[in-house]
Amino acid sequence: MKLLKTLQEYKRIVKIARKPTKEEFERTLKITGLGVLLIGLVGFIIQIVFQVML
């Protein structure tokens, strides 16, 4: 019974969902890319700091 209810919920979500526009996709891509670069930069700085300390 629970499986049937879950499948019905998935079906409802798929009906409502739509593909992002080109502008939405590009904005999401830019924000995600900046986040990855920022996290990488923080990791790189931490690595440099530890190398200098040791």
Residue, then its C-alpha position, 0 to 999 in steps of 0.5 A: m500500500k505504501l509503495l502505491k502511494t509513493l508511486q502516485e506522489y512521484k507521478r504527481i511530481v513528474k506532471i508538475a515538473r518542467k525543464p529549466t529555461k536556458e537562463e535558469f540553467e546557465r544561472t544554476l551552472k554559474i552558481t554551482g561552478l562558483g561554489v566548487l571553485l570557492i570550496g577548492l580555493v579554501g581547500f588549497i589555502i588550507q593545504i598551503v597553510f599546513q605545508v608552511m607550518l610543517 
